[in-house]
Amino acid sequence: MSVASAPVKVGLARKILRINWALFLLICAIAGIGFLMLYSVAGGSLDPWARPQMTRFAAGIVLMLIVALIDIRFFRWASPLAYLGALGLLVAVEFIGKSGMGAQRWILLGPVQLQPSELMKIALVMALARYYTWLDRGRVSHPFWLLPPLALIAVPMLLVLRQPDLGTAILLGAGGTMVMFLAGVSWWYFGTAITLGVGGIYTVMTSRGTDWQLLKDYQFRRIDTFLDPDTDPLGAGYNITQSKIAMGSGGFSGRGFMQGTQTRLNFLPEKHTDFIFTTLSEEFGFAGSVSLLGLYLLVVVFGIASMLRNRDRFGALLTGGLTSTFFLFFAVNMAMVTGLMPVVGVPLPLVSYGGTAMLVLLLAFGLIQSAHVHRR
């Protein structure tokens, strides 16, 4: 991952051959599982979810291949513009954003409904990769040179938290932190941050019932519900309780395609978006869940391998950052629906229903492919 001269120039035919077609097939396989599950949760119909998802995927695949054939040096040059553009859209959400489900996250551009926070996930990684390509390696861990990347991460996080969208804010922070880690920032900073975080959580929890209590009583009740959903099974703990029932009822091999009782009887919330993994677990059981997880991990392996083989610093950091973001996507969703972390509204990549998320994710894979095709 050394600072490199220009990536190798190759002709169009050779570029097409250099595309990672195994990764392409993995992406198609995961998306195919998504179409199948959206067909199932609609009761055996392509509408209202599967057909639009298939159309978006087809458009996204074309976009991915086009981006893959564009020289990675163009994206290195355009990274600051991409970040500023995404940041401008996030600011615009504050004034002209469309509200829905208690949050203001979308902008209407004619018939298109755009979620700028999804674009920022990519733009942030691009900007940080560009910054660390420009920065001399000897300054990477200097406290002064840590301030710009921390600001690049903090500003969009605060804007997204105002929407509010805790899940996306977490992904932005974690994705940006991974780029800093890959760029070579000293482990001492990460160790200190983790120590302070653990200490902060301990302080908050021990303040309960004291004169200096740091959270409101209702906020502590939310923590109690997360730790033990059975304390409020019909209220705050309903979603995760139903999710666990559905996953448990699937057993090893599942109830069968379109045979999930929790899904069919609408006990499972948001079965086409955040909790679609639970639907898959109920219908295809442990075997189906592990198979999907295996496909996701293969995508991550291909991304890491491409990063390690790339001697262009920008391309390597971009690939590593986007691969890490993809990993966080499915890891957070799976942890959320299994009760390992609070429900924060993170969709399952390439499987959950969603327009902007699908297209942006395929754009990210296009950038990974571009770095792979034009690597030195």
Kinemage of the C-alpha trace (Angstrom):
@kinemage 1
@onewidth
@group {chain A} dominant
@subgroup {mainchain}
@vectorlist {calphas} color= white
{ca met a 1} P 0.000 0.000 0.000
{ca ser a 2} L 2.833 2.363 -0.714
{ca val a 3} L 2.272 5.757 -2.266
{ca ala a 4} L 2.365 4.880 -5.929
{ca ser a 5} L 2.703 6.365 -9.312
{ca ala a 6} L -0.211 6.157 -11.715
{ca pro a 7} L -1.998 2.812 -11.983
{ca val a 8} L -1.350 0.781 -15.098
{ca lys a 9} L -3.077 1.953 -18.277
{ca val a 10} L -4.996 -0.880 -19.937
{ca gly a 11} L -7.319 -1.126 -22.937
{ca leu a 12} L -11.087 -1.604 -22.675
{ca ala a 13} L -11.027 -5.328 -23.533
{ca arg a 14} L -8.320 -5.994 -20.966
{ca lys a 15} L -10.207 -3.949 -18.381
{ca ile a 16} L -13.257 -6.139 -18.870
{ca leu a 17} L -11.140 -9.256 -18.428
{ca arg a 18} L -9.550 -7.833 -15.259
{ca ile a 19} L -12.911 -7.267 -13.563
{ca asn a 20} L -13.293 -9.573 -10.586
{ca trp a 21} L -16.071 -11.715 -12.054
{ca ala a 22} L -16.143 -14.038 -9.043
{ca leu a 23} L -17.075 -11.037 -6.871
{ca phe a 24} L -19.653 -10.051 -9.493
{ca leu a 25} L -21.290 -13.495 -9.260
{ca leu a 26} L -21.285 -13.385 -5.457
{ca ile a 27} L -23.103 -10.047 -5.524
{ca cys a 28} L -25.690 -11.455 -7.942
{ca ala a 29} L -26.178 -14.547 -5.762
{ca ile a 30} L -26.817 -12.473 -2.621
{ca ala a 31} L -29.205 -10.183 -4.491
{ca gly a 32} L -31.014 -13.261 -5.836
{ca ile a 33} L -31.621 -14.424 -2.269
{ca gly a 34} L -33.034 -10.961 -1.568
{ca phe a 35} L -35.465 -11.193 -4.486
{ca leu a 36} L -36.590 -14.602 -3.262
{ca met a 37} L -37.266 -13.339 0.260
{ca leu a 38} L -39.085 -10.223 -0.939
{ca tyr a 39} L -41.273 -12.479 -3.094
{ca ser a 40} L -41.969 -14.600 -0.020
{ca val a 41} L -42.865 -11.784 2.387
{ca ala a 42} L -45.295 -10.411 -0.221
{ca gly a 43} L -47.197 -13.695 -0.093
{ca gly a 44} L -45.909 -15.070 -3.385
{ca ser a 45} L -46.032 -11.884 -5.436
{ca leu a 46} L -43.407 -9.826 -7.235
{ca asp a 47} L -45.220 -6.690 -6.093
{ca pro a 48} L -44.857 -4.473 -4.173
{ca trp a 49} L -41.231 -5.220 -3.281
{ca ala a 50} L -39.465 -7.806 -5.434
{ca arg a 51} L -40.134 -6.294 -8.859
{ca pro a 52} L -38.892 -2.749 -8.010
{ca gln a 53} L -35.879 -4.278 -6.264
{ca met a 54} L -34.991 -6.317 -9.346
{ca thr a 55} L -35.287 -3.231 -11.542
{ca arg a 56} L -33.004 -1.229 -9.259
{ca phe a 57} L -30.502 -4.061 -9.117
{ca ala a 58} L -30.362 -4.270 -12.915
{ca ala a 59} L -29.701 -0.515 -13.114
{ca gly a 60} L -27.169 -0.772 -10.294
{ca ile a 61} L -25.243 -3.609 -11.950
{ca val a 62} L -24.884 -1.522 -15.121
{ca leu a 63} L -23.698 1.404 -12.973
{ca met a 64} L -21.205 -0.854 -11.186
{ca leu a 65} L -19.672 -2.097 -14.442
{ca ile a 66} L -19.428 1.435 -15.869
{ca val a 67} L -17.704 2.687 -12.718
{ca ala a 68} L -15.371 -0.341 -12.782
{ca leu a 69} L -14.083 0.679 -16.218
{ca ile a 70} L -13.320 4.291 -15.210
{ca asp a 71} L -9.715 4.958 -14.206
{ca ile a 72} L -9.327 5.032 -10.409
{ca arg a 73} L -7.332 8.275 -10.745
{ca phe a 74} L -10.567 10.065 -11.679
{ca phe a 75} L -12.184 9.031 -8.396
{ca arg a 76} L -9.085 10.081 -6.478
{ca trp a 77} L -9.418 13.542 -8.027
{ca ala a 78} L -13.200 13.660 -7.498
{ca ser a 79} L -13.156 12.489 -3.852
{ca pro a 80} L -13.277 15.984 -2.240
{ca leu a 81} L -16.103 16.978 -4.592
{ca ala a 82} L -18.039 13.813 -3.749
{ca tyr a 83} L -17.695 14.531 -0.027
{ca leu a 84} L -18.768 18.161 -0.352
{ca gly a 85} L -21.706 17.173 -2.558
{ca ala a 86} L -22.933 14.541 -0.092
{ca leu a 87} L -22.443 16.976 2.790
{ca gly a 88} L -24.461 19.618 0.931
{ca leu a 89} L -27.307 17.137 0.463
{ca leu a 90} L -27.219 16.282 4.182
{ca val a 91} L -27.538 19.975 5.012
{ca ala a 92} L -30.394 20.278 2.504
{ca val a 93} L -32.262 17.505 4.344
{ca glu a 94} L -32.480 19.871 7.320
{ca phe a 95} L -34.519 22.349 5.261
{ca ile a 96} L -36.316 20.508 2.464
{ca gly a 97} L -36.115 16.900 3.589
{ca lys a 98} L -39.095 14.575 3.487
{ca ser a 99} L -40.214 13.081 6.784
{ca gly a 100} L -41.316 9.506 7.318
{ca met a 101} L -41.522 7.054 10.244
{ca gly a 102} L -40.533 9.782 12.690
{ca ala a 103} L -37.390 10.840 10.835
{ca gln a 104} L -36.402 13.379 8.195
{ca arg a 105} L -33.901 11.575 5.965
{ca trp a 106} L -34.954 11.880 2.329
{ca ile a 107} L -34.887 14.437 -0.478
{ca leu a 108} L -37.318 14.309 -3.382
{ca leu a 109} L -35.625 14.844 -6.751
{ca gly a 110} L -38.586 14.626 -9.103
{ca pro a 111} L -39.810 11.003 -9.010
{ca val a 112} L -36.637 9.883 -7.199
{ca gln a 113} L -36.472 9.710 -3.404
{ca leu a 114} L -32.822 10.062 -2.337
{ca gln a 115} L -31.317 9.356 1.078
{ca pro a 116} L -28.117 11.474 1.252
{ca ser a 117} L -26.767 9.652 4.310
{ca glu a 118} L -26.322 6.543 2.134
{ca leu a 119} L -24.186 8.532 -0.321
{ca met a 120} L -22.121 9.896 2.545
{ca lys a 121} L -21.047 6.364 3.533
{ca ile a 122} L -19.103 6.143 0.270
{ca ala a 123} L -18.090 9.798 0.000
{ca leu a 124} L -16.560 9.749 3.495
{ca val a 125} L -14.392 6.720 2.700
{ca met a 126} L -13.312 8.341 -0.574
{ca ala a 127} L -12.372 11.619 1.163
{ca leu a 128} L -10.397 9.878 3.914
{ca ala a 129} L -8.575 7.662 1.412
{ca arg a 130} L -7.676 10.776 -0.575
{ca tyr a 131} L -6.472 12.573 2.546
{ca tyr a 132} L -4.189 9.732 3.630
{ca thr a 133} L -2.867 9.366 0.076
{ca trp a 134} L -1.827 13.016 0.195
{ca leu a 135} L -0.486 12.938 3.767
{ca asp a 136} L 3.103 11.873 4.348
{ca arg a 137} L 3.283 8.550 6.190
{ca gly a 138} L 5.423 10.042 8.937
{ca arg a 139} L 2.591 12.407 9.906
{ca val a 140} L -0.253 9.885 9.992
{ca ser a 141} L -0.232 9.530 13.798
{ca his a 142} L 0.706 13.117 14.649
{ca pro a 143} L -2.086 14.655 16.820
{ca phe a 144} L -2.401 17.738 14.587
{ca trp a 145} L -2.923 15.664 11.423
{ca leu a 146} L -5.591 13.595 13.174
{ca leu a 147} L -7.864 16.631 13.444
{ca pro a 148} L -8.880 16.874 9.728
{ca pro a 149} L -10.056 13.231 9.416
{ca leu a 150} L -11.852 13.427 12.765
{ca ala a 151} L -13.663 16.539 11.517
{ca leu a 152} L -14.505 14.810 8.223
{ca ile a 153} L -16.141 12.022 10.242
{ca ala a 154} L -17.789 14.110 12.968
{ca val a 155} L -19.629 16.648 10.790
{ca pro a 156} L -21.761 14.163 8.781
{ca met a 157} L -22.299 12.040 11.900
{ca leu a 158} L -23.823 15.010 13.730
{ca leu a 159} L -26.023 15.877 10.745
{ca val a 160} L -27.267 12.296 10.481
{ca leu a 161} L -27.937 12.102 14.234
{ca arg a 162} L -30.194 15.139 13.875
{ca gln a 163} L -32.443 13.321 11.375
{ca pro a 164} L -32.400 11.120 13.612
{ca asp a 165} L -30.660 8.005 12.260
{ca leu a 166} L -28.471 6.365 14.885
{ca gly a 167} L -27.702 3.287 12.779
{ca thr a 168} L -26.265 5.231 9.847
{ca ala a 169} L -24.336 7.520 12.203
{ca ile a 170} L -22.732 4.452 13.791
{ca leu a 171} L -21.791 3.094 10.359
{ca leu a 172} L -20.270 6.425 9.319
{ca gly a 173} L -18.153 6.598 12.447
{ca ala a 174} L -17.066 2.964 12.265
{ca gly a 175} L -16.313 3.121 8.527
{ca gly a 176} L -14.250 6.279 8.902
{ca thr a 177} L -12.374 4.803 11.849
{ca met a 178} L -11.502 1.717 9.786
{ca val a 179} L -9.910 3.877 7.073
{ca met a 180} L -7.819 5.616 9.746
{ca phe a 181} L -6.761 2.231 11.090
{ca leu a 182} L -5.819 0.944 7.622
{ca ala a 183} L -3.909 4.163 6.932
{ca gly a 184} L -1.595 3.362 9.841
{ca val a 185} L -2.830 5.562 12.690
{ca ser a 186} L -1.216 4.371 15.936
{ca trp a 187} L -3.001 1.651 17.882
{ca trp a 188} L -2.596 3.768 21.019
{ca tyr a 189} L -5.313 6.144 19.831
{ca phe a 190} L -7.783 3.317 19.260
{ca gly a 191} L -6.895 1.706 22.580
{ca thr a 192} L -7.394 5.006 24.378
{ca ala a 193} L -10.747 5.580 22.641
{ca ile a 194} L -11.975 2.091 23.569
{ca thr a 195} L -10.855 2.535 27.173
{ca leu a 196} L -12.622 5.886 27.434
{ca gly a 197} L -15.748 4.402 25.855
{ca val a 198} L -15.875 1.498 28.306
{ca gly a 199} L -15.221 3.887 31.179
{ca gly a 200} L -18.003 6.166 29.975
{ca ile a 201} L -20.501 3.284 29.819
{ca tyr a 202} L -19.491 2.153 33.311
{ca thr a 203} L -19.915 5.687 34.662
{ca val a 204} L -23.355 6.056 33.095
{ca met a 205} L -24.579 2.737 34.481
{ca thr a 206} L -23.245 3.362 37.991
{ca ser a 207} L -24.912 6.789 38.074
{ca arg a 208} L -28.366 5.196 38.074
{ca gly a 209} L -30.350 6.082 41.173
{ca thr a 210} L -27.801 8.635 42.389
{ca asp a 211} L -28.046 12.406 42.719
{ca trp a 212} L -25.816 12.766 39.661
{ca gln a 213} L -27.716 10.327 37.385
{ca leu a 214} L -26.527 10.928 33.804
{ca leu a 215} L -29.540 9.532 31.915
{ca lys a 216} L -33.271 9.965 32.305
{ca asp a 217} L -35.275 7.133 33.836
{ca tyr a 218} L -36.950 6.307 30.505
{ca gln a 219} L -33.521 6.000 28.864
{ca phe a 220} L -32.441 3.495 31.492
{ca arg a 221} L -35.691 1.610 30.863
{ca arg a 222} L -34.717 1.341 27.185
{ca ile a 223} L -31.392 -0.177 28.233
{ca asp a 224} L -33.257 -2.630 30.473
{ca thr a 225} L -35.492 -3.607 27.555
{ca phe a 226} L -32.477 -4.216 25.325
{ca leu a 227} L -30.802 -6.390 27.959
{ca asp a 228} L -34.056 -8.234 28.715
{ca pro a 229} L -36.837 -7.718 26.116
{ca asp a 230} L -39.224 -9.832 28.233
{ca thr a 231} L -39.553 -6.919 30.648
{ca asp a 232} L -41.748 -5.194 28.034
{ca pro a 233} L -42.773 -7.892 25.510
{ca leu a 234} L -45.706 -5.924 24.078
{ca gly a 235} L -43.959 -2.546 24.004
{ca ala a 236} L -40.311 -1.673 23.406
{ca gly a 237} L -39.279 -5.332 23.445
{ca tyr a 238} L -41.910 -6.498 20.938
{ca asn a 239} L -39.778 -6.362 17.782
{ca ile a 240} L -36.810 -8.286 19.091
{ca thr a 241} L -39.049 -10.774 20.929
{ca gln a 242} L -40.919 -11.636 17.728
{ca ser a 243} L -37.626 -11.800 15.838
{ca lys a 244} L -36.207 -14.348 18.260
{ca ile a 245} L -39.398 -16.425 18.122
{ca ala a 246} L -39.255 -16.488 14.322
{ca met a 247} L -35.565 -17.421 14.209
{ca gly a 248} L -36.000 -20.124 16.835
{ca ser a 249} L -38.993 -21.652 15.063
{ca gly a 250} L -36.892 -22.167 11.922
{ca gly a 251} L -34.712 -24.785 13.580
{ca phe a 252} L -31.897 -26.272 11.509
{ca ser a 253} L -33.544 -26.560 8.080
{ca gly a 254} L -36.428 -24.085 8.404
{ca arg a 255} L -40.187 -24.310 7.974
{ca gly a 256} L -39.947 -24.122 4.194
{ca phe a 257} L -40.240 -21.436 1.552
{ca met a 258} L -43.242 -19.182 2.246
{ca gln a 259} L -44.189 -21.337 5.257
{ca gly a 260} L -43.012 -19.077 8.091
{ca thr a 261} L -45.889 -18.534 10.507
{ca gln a 262} L -44.459 -15.414 12.156
{ca thr a 263} L -44.025 -13.806 8.753
{ca arg a 264} L -47.306 -14.995 7.228
{ca leu a 265} L -49.353 -13.816 10.233
{ca asn a 266} L -47.550 -10.440 10.321
{ca phe a 267} L -46.123 -10.853 13.814
{ca leu a 268} L -42.679 -10.009 12.459
{ca pro a 269} L -42.115 -6.225 12.110
{ca glu a 270} L -40.448 -4.636 9.059
{ca lys a 271} L -40.171 -8.076 7.491
{ca his a 272} L -39.108 -6.674 4.101
{ca thr a 273} L -36.408 -4.315 5.396
{ca asp a 274} L -34.605 -4.438 8.750
{ca phe a 275} L -35.867 -7.903 9.797
{ca ile a 276} L -35.675 -9.743 6.485
{ca phe a 277} L -32.820 -11.900 7.840
{ca thr a 278} L -35.259 -13.202 10.450
{ca thr a 279} L -37.678 -14.172 7.682
{ca leu a 280} L -34.903 -16.111 5.950
{ca ser a 281} L -33.972 -17.826 9.221
{ca glu a 282} L -37.561 -18.895 9.838
{ca glu a 283} L -38.068 -20.300 6.342
{ca phe a 284} L -34.608 -21.802 5.703
{ca gly a 285} L -33.372 -22.294 9.252
{ca phe a 286} L -29.825 -22.312 10.552
{ca ala a 287} L -28.529 -23.822 7.293
{ca gly a 288} L -29.953 -20.973 5.205
{ca ser a 289} L -28.685 -18.315 7.605
{ca val a 290} L -25.156 -19.706 7.642
{ca ser a 291} L -25.176 -20.012 3.835
{ca leu a 292} L -26.021 -16.321 3.442
{ca leu a 293} L -23.406 -15.398 6.036
{ca gly a 294} L -20.862 -17.468 4.099
{ca leu a 295} L -21.607 -15.540 0.896
{ca tyr a 296} L -21.152 -12.243 2.742
{ca leu a 297} L -17.835 -13.364 4.197
{ca leu a 298} L -16.604 -14.454 0.752
{ca val a 299} L -17.290 -10.919 -0.512
{ca val a 300} L -15.222 -9.564 2.382
{ca val a 301} L -12.405 -12.017 1.621
{ca phe a 302} L -12.325 -10.915 -2.027
{ca gly a 303} L -12.231 -7.275 -0.916
{ca ile a 304} L -9.361 -7.834 1.512
{ca ala a 305} L -7.412 -9.825 -1.080
{ca ser a 306} L -7.859 -7.038 -3.636
{ca met a 307} L -6.705 -4.443 -1.082
{ca leu a 308} L -3.561 -6.396 -0.232
{ca arg a 309} L -2.634 -6.860 -3.902
{ca asn a 310} L -3.063 -3.171 -4.718
{ca arg a 311} L 0.132 -1.095 -4.423
{ca asp a 312} L -1.669 2.172 -5.154
{ca arg a 313} L -2.323 3.726 -1.742
{ca phe a 314} L -5.601 5.412 -2.666
{ca gly a 315} L -6.973 2.294 -4.347
{ca ala a 316} L -5.959 0.085 -1.434
{ca leu a 317} L -7.437 2.388 1.229
{ca leu a 318} L -10.615 2.871 -0.792
{ca thr a 319} L -11.044 -0.886 -1.222
{ca gly a 320} L -10.333 -1.575 2.443
{ca gly a 321} L -12.659 1.169 3.657
{ca leu a 322} L -15.575 0.151 1.436
{ca thr a 323} L -15.109 -3.534 2.260
{ca ser a 324} L -15.137 -2.668 5.967
{ca thr a 325} L -18.314 -0.630 5.502
{ca phe a 326} L -19.974 -3.578 3.736
{ca phe a 327} L -18.933 -5.874 6.599
{ca leu a 328} L -20.387 -3.476 9.149
{ca phe a 329} L -23.661 -3.393 7.200
{ca phe a 330} L -24.457 -7.068 7.553
{ca ala a 331} L -22.735 -7.526 10.925
{ca val a 332} L -24.786 -4.765 12.569
{ca asn a 333} L -28.042 -5.972 10.988
{ca met a 334} L -27.499 -9.573 12.075
{ca ala a 335} L -26.472 -8.499 15.569
{ca met a 336} L -29.547 -6.268 15.744
{ca val a 337} L -32.146 -8.911 14.800
{ca thr a 338} L -30.571 -11.525 17.093
{ca gly a 339} L -30.644 -9.193 20.110
{ca leu a 340} L -26.874 -8.734 20.392
{ca met a 341} L -27.239 -4.979 19.974
{ca pro a 342} L -30.131 -2.472 20.038
{ca val a 343} L -32.412 -2.133 17.019
{ca val a 344} L -30.948 0.829 15.122
{ca gly a 345} L -32.527 0.485 11.680
{ca val a 346} L -29.688 -0.861 9.509
{ca pro a 347} L -30.850 -2.843 6.427
{ca leu a 348} L -29.318 -6.131 5.290
{ca pro a 349} L -27.133 -5.289 2.247
{ca leu a 350} L -28.419 -6.448 -1.158
{ca val a 351} L -31.271 -8.326 0.524
{ca ser a 352} L -33.446 -5.752 2.330
{ca tyr a 353} L -35.832 -3.673 0.246
{ca gly a 354} L -34.477 -0.192 -0.493
{ca gly a 355} L -33.682 1.962 -3.482
{ca thr a 356} L -30.883 4.318 -2.459
{ca ala a 357} L -29.153 1.672 -0.323
{ca met a 358} L -29.078 -0.814 -3.214
{ca leu a 359} L -27.750 1.634 -5.820
{ca val a 360} L -25.176 3.164 -3.470
{ca leu a 361} L -23.894 -0.253 -2.443
{ca leu a 362} L -23.450 -1.290 -6.084
{ca leu a 363} L -21.690 2.017 -6.724
{ca ala a 364} L -19.313 1.102 -3.883
{ca phe a 365} L -18.614 -2.267 -5.496
{ca gly a 366} L -17.976 -0.413 -8.758
{ca leu a 367} L -15.275 1.619 -7.001
{ca ile a 368} L -13.761 -1.559 -5.544
{ca gln a 369} L -13.727 -3.066 -9.022
{ca ser a 370} L -12.177 0.096 -10.493
{ca ala a 371} L -9.353 -0.056 -7.949
{ca his a 372} L -8.911 -3.755 -8.776
{ca val a 373} L -8.927 -3.278 -12.557
{ca his a 374} L -6.503 -0.325 -12.509
{ca arg a 375} L -4.212 -1.565 -9.738
{ca arg a 376} L -0.461 -1.416 -10.219
